[in-house]
Amino acid sequence: MKSYNVAVVGATGAVGEEMTRVLEQRNFPVKQLSLFASHRSAGKEYLHKGETVKVKELKDTSFQGIDIALFSGGDDVSKHFAPLAVQSGTVVIDNGKYYRMDPQVPLVVPEVNPEDVHQHQGIIANPNCSTIQMVVALKPIFNAVGINKVICSTYQSVSGTGKEAIEELKEQTEAIISKKEAKASVYPYQIAFNVLPHIGSFGDNGYTSEEMKMLNETRKILHADHIMVSATTVRVPVYRAHAEDIHIETQKDISPEKARELLSNFPGIKVIDEPEQNNYPLSFKAEGKDEVFVGRIRRDLVFNPGLVMWVVSDNLRKGAALNAVQIAELLVEK
Ligand SMILES: NC(=O)c1ccc[n+]([C@@H]2O[C@H](COP(=O)([O-])OP(=O)(O)OC[C@H]3O[C@@H](n4cnc5c(N)ncnc54)[C@H](OP(=O)(O)O)[C@@H]3O)[C@@H](O)[C@H]2O)c1
């Protein structure tokens, strides 16, 4: 079997560490793994398939001989280094927002629009974490009966902001329990014992950048510019996994039973929907798992025809690292 020289850029971050883990867990055909971060983390060591790999400082010349690079170093890193990587013949799978809406760059969720990957001209974008789990859950409904409108509220974990935010939640929780002052630096307010209706930056229409991503990226991935998505994205004091309350106006009627059947048969989805047994998707149970968990499936009382569902997935796995590695798998299969 052919194997590839693979690089992880931003390898010491919340997403980067998960990428290295997922590459090993899925037995991706890696010939040589290169890990890159800033000068701050150069020399740090990780284990990959029993071998120690040292993190190197990312430089303009780092991509020589690299076949596939998984980027999660932030938008400035992607903007500067992705074109240099492409010039070296590397295919870049980028986790940031910088390239997502570029018409030259496919935006791919492998269960939803795998065919788009082959349109790439060197860069493929990974969608935003809250969009990925939503479109996976929407796709079987979209295929069966069409979708016009979506209203979504999210309950997003702090790991979606990166490692510093995970530390901040821990420190604030410890401080508050010990009756000390909780210092906030990553978010504008404390996140421990709190809920923040603010992810990303506010735009002129009052929506945040995260909320507008859920509209624009959904349309691009589903190739459906008619779909309206109105989102309210909320940060909650949870370490890992985002939850979403999704109300859907469908084009034709669909029963909750039929939706449950379609969702159960869709790749990457696990339906957990026995509310009478207190069985529904939960953030802490989704941690470290690959699936998009769907439950609380019922008719919407406002949209007719329409459905409501509760969707939970690990933002560092399906929302980032796993989706990126699945994209790499599509490239290799070709
Ligand atoms: N967290 C999520 O759920 C999620 C989901 C989807 C997409 N993303 C996107 O993925 C990216 C990373 O997110 P994260 O949560 O992993 O952040 P993070 O935990 O803060 O990690 C950032 C990583 O970028 C590296 N880095 C920063 N500046 C660099 C530079 N100049 N050159 C090379 N490497 C540099 C850091 O290395 P050092 O250790 O050297 O500082 C670190 O490895 C962001 O674009 C984010 O929007 C995140």
The ligand as an ORCA input file, in Angstrom:
! r2SCAN-3c Opt
* xyz 0 1
  N     -10.793     23.716     18.694
  C     -11.712     23.365     17.826
  O     -12.727     22.698     18.148
  C     -11.569     23.760     16.395
  C     -12.469     23.224     15.486
  C     -12.339     23.546     14.141
  C     -11.328     24.393     13.760
  N     -10.451     24.910     14.669
  C      -9.372     25.789     14.166
  O      -8.108     25.133     14.313
  C      -7.098     26.090     14.577
  C      -6.354     25.727     15.854
  O      -7.256     25.637     16.924
  P      -6.867     24.991     18.340
  O      -8.140     24.932     19.067
  O      -6.057     23.737     18.167
  O      -5.902     26.141     18.967
  P      -4.747     26.044     20.056
  O      -5.005     24.937     21.031
  O      -4.574     27.416     20.581
  O      -3.445     25.648     19.207
  C      -2.848     26.510     18.266
  C      -1.699     25.789     17.556
  O      -1.174     26.661     16.550
  C       0.239     26.752     16.720
  N       0.754     28.042     16.255
  C       0.407     29.279     16.676
  N       1.146     30.225     16.027
  C       1.945     29.557     15.171
  C       2.954     29.932     14.236
  N       3.264     31.221     14.028
  N       3.590     28.978     13.527
  C       3.287     27.662     13.723
  N       2.362     27.228     14.610
  C       1.695     28.161     15.315
  C       0.433     26.582     18.225
  O       1.786     26.247     18.489
  P       2.579     26.680     19.840
  O       2.424     25.521     20.795
  O       3.993     26.798     19.376
  O       1.999     27.953     20.333
  C      -0.539     25.439     18.472
  O       0.046     24.219     18.060
  C      -7.806     27.450     14.608
  O      -7.732     28.007     13.318
  C      -9.226     27.090     14.929
  O     -10.134     28.050     14.481
  C     -10.546     24.600     15.966
*
